[in-house]
Amino acid sequence: MRYAKPNNDKTPDFNPSDPKSWLVYQDCNNLYGWAMSRFMLYGDFKWVKPSLDGLNVLTDNSEIG
């Protein structure tokens, strides 16, 4: 069983002599449902030269993607 205990000034048993630590909980359920709620592309498709240049600057509203 995994166990983690945070130590920061917002916890009831905060110990200032120990290093500060935090816990983060991420709920990553229903990612398929999120994807299915996005708009589906339906037209104006055209062939482009395959390239990975500029891949990190694409946004949700990019002209290509």
Secondary structure, 3 states (H helix, E strand, C coil): CCCCCCECCCCCCCCCCCCCECCCCCCCCCHHHHHHCCCCCCCCCCCCCCCCCCHHHCCCCCCCC
